[in-house]
Amino acid sequence: MDRQEAEATSRILSFSIIGHILGFGALLAALVFLAHQSARKAHSERLYHAESELRRSLARQSDVLQALSEAVIATDAQGRVDVWNLEAEKRTEWPAQEV
């Protein structure tokens, strides 16, 4: 075996090692990316379910508020009307759209 053959073998081995290292790096990057995407998807699903539950709760509250026989008027910190039920509309004779 001459020197050129010995170097060819070591060159092939070097390229093989570099290829394996690059392949392992690409695989690791893909796994990290997939884990990140999975975490984002799970977070989005939790937000969706929380918002859905909030909407159901608000709809239930609105139904109860509208069914009350007492006038209910609530304002926010700036004095703008937040809540106005049908009984308040009847007693004040102001439509909810005007309020």
C-alpha positions in Angstrom: 0.0 0.0 0.0 1.5 3.3 -1.0 1.0 6.7 0.6 -1.7 7.8 -1.8 -3.9 4.7 -1.0 -3.4 5.3 2.8 -4.5 9.0 2.4 -7.5 8.0 0.3 -8.7 5.7 3.1 -8.3 8.3 5.7 -9.9 10.9 3.5 -13.0 8.7 3.0 -13.1 8.1 6.7 -12.9 11.9 7.4 -15.7 12.6 4.9 -17.8 9.8 6.4 -17.3 11.3 9.9 -18.2 14.8 8.8 -21.3 13.5 7.0 -22.4 11.6 10.1 -21.9 14.7 12.2 -23.8 16.9 9.8 -26.6 14.3 9.6 -26.8 14.1 13.3 -27.0 17.9 13.5 -29.8 18.1 11.0 -31.7 15.4 12.8 -31.2 17.2 16.1 -32.4 20.5 14.5 -35.5 18.7 13.1 -36.3 17.2 16.5 -36.0 20.6 18.2 -38.2 22.2 15.6 -40.9 19.5 15.9 -40.9 19.8 19.7 -41.2 23.5 19.4 -44.1 23.2 17.0 -45.8 20.7 19.2 -45.5 23.0 22.2 -47.0 25.9 20.2 -49.9 23.8 19.0 -50.7 22.6 22.5 -50.5 26.2 23.7 -52.9 27.4 20.9 -55.3 24.6 21.7 -55.3 25.6 25.4 -56.0 29.2 24.4 -58.8 28.2 22.1 -60.5 26.0 24.8 -60.1 28.8 27.4 -61.6 31.4 25.0 -64.5 29.0 24.1 -65.3 28.5 27.8 -65.1 32.2 28.4 -67.6 32.9 25.6 -70.0 30.2 27.0 -69.7 31.8 30.4 -70.3 35.3 29.2 -73.3 34.1 27.1 -74.7 32.4 30.3 -74.2 35.6 32.3 -75.8 37.7 29.6 -78.9 35.4 29.6 -79.2 35.6 33.4 -78.7 39.4 33.4 -81.4 39.9 30.7 -83.9 37.7 32.6 -83.6 39.7 35.8 -86.6 41.7 36.9 -84.4 44.5 38.3 -82.7 47.2 36.3 -79.0 46.6 36.0 -76.6 49.3 34.8 -72.9 48.9 35.3 -70.1 51.3 34.1 -66.4 50.9 33.5 -63.7 53.1 35.2 -64.2 55.8 32.6 -67.9 56.0 33.3 -69.0 54.3 30.1 -71.9 51.9 30.4 -70.7 48.3 30.2 -73.9 46.4 31.2 -77.5 47.4 30.5 -80.3 44.9 30.7 -83.8 45.0 29.3 -85.4 46.1 32.6 -83.1 49.1 32.7 -84.2 49.9 29.1 -87.9 49.7 30.1 -87.5 51.9 33.2 -85.3 54.6 31.7 -87.0 54.4 28.2 -83.5 54.6 26.6 -82.6 52.0 24.1 -79.4 50.1 24.7 -77.9 51.4 21.4 -78.2 55.0 22.6 -76.6 54.2 26.0 
